[in-house]
């Protein structure tokens, strides 16, 4: 009976492919109208090869290539400078994939795949989601660039399990995922999350959930992470808003690596980012994550981020304060803090760093862990306790992810636009 049930489920999903094809065509009508295209609908093909952004074309920048901010290419936020100055960005949405920096710079998301537009903000069926819903889009095979037809709030019944080579692009509309579960990226690669508000989340219980076109399985439930990156690589989270949830906002665990968290706005939350879940997860020793150009706002308590084992580059972020500490770690991680502004709270918790004893036998040597601060600005009594190798040592090379850095006196300006941008769906500077 279970096999028959699964077969029938697959038939239902397969039967919806024709409906999906028609849905894609309808969505192109929406795209044409929203973006004021000069091309008639019939001249558009479902799969469109998008050009690189203007700056990438001019300088022949390749995916993952470092961009020197001090050069003539860019003079501010290297990610935003890559695409925001193009007034035709709505026609060239997939050019964003060429603009990443740091360890997650090679994340291509749904680039070179078709566009899928979310027109339905419901999440009624976890096994056979309806075409037009976000859940339906993230389950499809192959690369897919997912946009939205209007402002919407999506309340997920349970965790949204994504598949590889997907972009969720909220530009042009106010898109919220709130009031329910968050996103799960489990054993996948090449995902871009951009321009979405994810907040006020809830833990969810056990459920039967489709995880791809051919697989339906029992899940134990979600802790309520906004974005749970589990055993995945080449992930880029950019220009999103995160706040208020029962667990982490962006967690990367179980061997996840090649991740960039950039240009996001975080506020009103306890445990912000966890990189490495357990002391015994030695697979996280090779983890590499970039945290860059974010604004860490009011009401954040700890884990901004908290690192086990791995290698993390904390670059050009603005910290309004913290409740306990900003950057913490255990199990000997390598952390490079560079060009950040740390504004300490008015309490006695002035130290940016915290070395955490969670049973690590090497904790007694915690001051020998390789933690480095270079070019940071400390305000209101904030201070960073460095340790380990001297500045310039080769040991820090595994935690330095990009040359795309700006002087600390510009960090306030480049993080002012952190979070989802107020982009018009029509052509114009975003």
Phi, psi and omega in degrees: 000321180298319180295320179297317179299317179296319180299316180295322178299317181293325177297318180297315180293317179297321180295340181273357180298318178298320178296322178297318180300315177295323180296319178300317180297316177301320181292328175296325174302316179298316180298316181300314181295314185292324185258008175052049181291147176271354179270138172293151184304321186293344180272356181269137174259152183299321179260121183239129175275112184274142177286164171292158174297162188306314182294323179292323177294315184299321185254005179056044178288134178259158178305129177087354180289142178285141177245121180280114182297333181283353181275183180283352182292309187220146182231011180213228177294115188294332178287309183293323179298337183289328187227335190289336181280357179272110181294345180262022182304328180297333178279342187238041186305320186287350174298339177306327183298342180269004191251004182289158174227167176080197186294335179266016187296337182271003177293118183260350179055226181265019181304141180071009173255178178289163173270137173236127183251126177282119179246350186237119184270010180273166176217059191279333188229114182279344183259316179233072182297147183284142171305139184102344178271159177296318181300320179299317183295316186289347181272344189291153177288149172077176183292141180210131177257113189258120176241190185225149184270346186192174170298140179198156170243124181252118177258106184281129177298319180209178186309139177269105184272116184267162173245168185295158175059056177230143169240131168255112190241106182270004184301138178100342182217163177266102186248123181239135167248105187205161177082356181217221183275174178250204186255141176241123175245096189242117179054047178229181179211164173059072176231135173240127173246123187217132168072034182237142174268122180235114190198167177051055185268167180225148170291149181232156183270185180302148181198161171264121188225139172283132180252346171197186185299328187250356186234131172236134183213167177276131177246147184281347183118167184244141178285347181100018174299143173291310175225116180251109180260111191234110178060035186236164182215166181055066182236136180227120179246114192223138174053044175251166176245134181227134177194149164056097175204168183281345182223226183279161174268308172229109179246138176231119189218173172055052175083010176295147181200175182056057184238137170237131175242108191222149171058026181262158176246121181244140174200162170051062182203153180277281188266102194281300184221127178244121178245096185104116191272325189223153177300328184272002180277074184291346176296345179276002178296333179266004181298136176227122184223139175251131175240106191221141170063024179270158172249115177262103190273203187283153174083012175269140187256308188202178178059062183236049004257183171239125193239134168245130171069319198279196185233120188228134177253113180256109197229124168054044175258158176248121179252114177287338181159187179199161180272318181244305179200168177261296185250121180230167179187169176203172181060034170065045177288160172255121185232127175244117177255122191220122172064033178263158171253118179249110177256107186291152176290168179282355176281188179278359183274070185274338184288128177294321192258155172213122173268122193255132177264104175239038177098002179294122180297340180268009184300329180299337177258026188298333179287352175269355175297144187277092177239125188229135172245126178224123175071015178283155176247126184248124183240154175057036177086007179297147175208153185242127179264103177280170178188171178083218186294155180289155175306141182091352179293148180297339184296338181277350184298330181285351179246002176260115194259341189200151171268001182278074180235157181239158176300149186298333180288352176257357186295321178302320181289316186283341177265000181296330180262018177299150184094178180301138181273150179274073183268138171282142177292347177269169181299147179150163180295132183272000000 
